[in-house]
Amino acid sequence: MNMMNSNPKFDLHTHHDRCGHARGRIRDYIEAAIERGLSVIGIADHSPYFGSDLDQLHPKIAMAKSVFPEYINEVLELKETYSGKIEVLLGVESDFFPEQVEIYRSCFEPYPFDYIIGSVHNVDGVSIFNKKRWNGLTEQEKISTKENYYLLIERSARSGMFQILGHIDAMKGFYPAFSSIQTAAVENTLRVIGENEIAIEINTSGKTKDVGGWYPSDEILEMALHYGVKVTFGSDAHDPHRVGDEFELVQQRLKEIGFKEMVYFKNKERMNIRI
């Protein structure tokens, strides 16, 4: 663990055109980061669906398995190209399917990732962003859905595969009422995340969804602080103009809540930054 006194600006969660729903090449995101005065930019596009027999299961959601090595090589080349101008980190945003953990682990193992973000995008076989999933559910069924979501996040924290967990209340994205569904699962999950020393990201892409604002909510961040959970930053930019989006506001809010530091990862080693 390294403590850094300077206050570098960084963004660990950016995408690009290989995933099929983002605009621009990796280089465009790096250039945008330099323009905005970032010291560190992480590229973390959506992992292929490694558990599928198809090369590209959902072309508009994640890259093909066949282009994954090319993605890694391009980031590593750009790391060299931009050395001295900005630190480029190799990341990936991985889906989390408990029954496929070992498949994903073996696909990530050969590569020198600086960090891997684990994100739950599907619960009970349905996308968390599908607002129709809530239609006609009883209160109890809504609670069960939320508990299943947090159980998956908890299992992802225990898997040992991730340094960071992505957007841990993103299920509210197109269903803002999600936040007011009461269950102890959220607090329990944060306790597990803290025990396993995994970081969570403050992800500013919630502002692009119906819910507005960030993931996770202030209430969750207060609980995270209580359980000693480390925090990092990711814009989740799918367009170069969002790189570093609201980084300063996030730092300010974290300070107000009581956080003393943020983290990022290099060679999977945690770098602590005082705020």
Buried (B, 14 or more C-beta within 10 A) or exposed (E): EEEBEEEBBBBBBBBBBBBBEBEBBBBBBBBBBBEBEBBBBBBBBBBBBBBBEEEBBBEEBBBBBEBBEEBBEBBBEBBEEBEEEBBBBBBBBBBBBEEBBEBBBEBBEEBEBBBBBBBBBBBEEEBBBBEEBBEEEEEEEBBBBBBBBBBBBBBBBBBEBBBBBBBBBBBBBBBBEBBEBEBEBBBBBBBBBBEBEBBBBBBBBBBBBEBEBBBBBEEBBEBBBEBEBBBBBBBBBBBBEBBBBBBEEBBEBBEEEEBEBBBBBBEEEBBBBEB
